Amino acid sequence: MSGEASMRRYIRRLTVAVLCCGLLSACGTDSRSPTAATPPVQPQALPQPTPPPPGGFTVSGVVSEVAGGQTVPLEGVHVEDSERHVFVKSGADGGYTITEVAISSFGGAYIYFAKAGYTTQVRQFPLTGNTRVDVVLVRQ
């Protein structure tokens, strides 16, 4: 019986040792003595986005193409604010301006550029103020 009692004591001690090791490992592996608690991090207020002016923001730029190795203005390009479906045509200098551009659900704008015979492009970008977007269309 002493062998059985000895075995029970051994198992109890082993169980206690395993439990202690588990508790100690849950406290971390740092063997240094405890230090003072670090103060909680104070949340920083995020800067508020610039609200659009009463009429909204303006997106403008130049649409061009590469011809004969040179970038040249492209007239008559359909440039559309895809949120409001408002469009303008680029002028002889390739310039365009869309006012009151709608801010989409992602906080930016989608502008669509199209002209027959050219590959259509869509530009998606954050809209936090008046923005310039220049585009080069590629002939198909």
N, C-alpha and C positions, 0 to 999 in steps of 0.2 A: 503494500500500500504506500510505502514511503516513496517509491518510484513514481506512482501515479500522482501523489500530492506534490512531489517535486516538479512533475511535468505541468500541473495546473499552475503552480507558482511561476514557472518559466513562461507559460503562455500569457498569464496576466501581466507579467513584467514586459514581455514583448509587445503586448497590446498597448500598454501605457507608453512605451517608448515610441511606437508607431504613431500613436495619437499626438504625442508631444512634437514629434518631427513634423507632422502634418500642420499642427498649429503654428510652429515656428516658421515653416515655409510660407504659410499664408501671410505672415507678417512681413515678408520680403526677404531678400538674400543679403541685405546690407548688414554687415556685422558691426557697424559703428553704433555708438550710443544714440539714443533718440535726440532729435534737435527740436527747436521750437517750430511750431506749425507755421507754414507760410501763410501770409494773409491772402484772403480770397482776391481773385483778379476782378477788378472793377470793369464792367462792360463799357466799352467806348461807344459813344453815340456815332452812328454812321452818318456821313454827310447826306443831307437831303438833296435829291436831284433838282436841278434847276427847272422850275415849272415853265411850260411854254408860255410865251407872251399871249395876250388875248387872241391874236390871229393865228397862232402856231408858229412853228419854225419854217425857215426857208431853206430849200436844197437847190443848189445851182452848180453849174460846172460846164464842161465842154465835152462834146462827143466828137470823136475823130476816128479815122481809119489810117492804116499804113498803106501808102500807095507809092510805088517806085522807091521804096526804102525811106520814105519821109512820112512823118505824121501830118495829116492834113485834116482840117475841120470837115465834119459830115453834116450836111443840111438835111432837114426833113425827118429826123429820127423821132419816133413816137416815144416820149419819156413820160411815164405814168407813176403817180402815187398809188400803189396797189391797194392800199387800205381804203381810200376814198374813191378810187377809180377816176381821178382827175388827171388830165394829161395836157402836155404842151408839145410843140414840135421844136426841134433845135433849129436855130437860125443859120444864115449863110456862114457865120463865124463858128458854127457848131455849138454855140452857147444856148443854155436853157436855164430857166428859173421856175421852180414850183413853190408857191407860197402856201402857207397854212398846211404844211405836211402833217398828216395824221400820225400819231405815235401809236404803234401796234401794241399788242398785249405783252410783247417781250421788251418793251421800252425803247424800241427803235423804229426804223422805217424800212419799207421795201420799195425800191424804185426799179421799174421795169423799162428796159431800153430795147426798141425793136424797129427794124426797117427791112423792107423786102430785099432779099438778096444778101442779107447779113445774118450772122448768128445772133440770136436774141440773148441778152444778158439780164440778170436780176441781181441787184445789189441789196444786201441786208446789212444794216449798220446801226449802232447805237445813235440815238438822236437826243443830244443834250444841249443843242444850240444850233444856230444857223450853220449849215454844213456844205462843204464843196465836195462834189463827187465827179471826177473826170473818168471817162470811159472810152476805151478803144474797141470799136466793133470790128469783127473779122468777116471779110467777104466769104460767102459760101461757095 
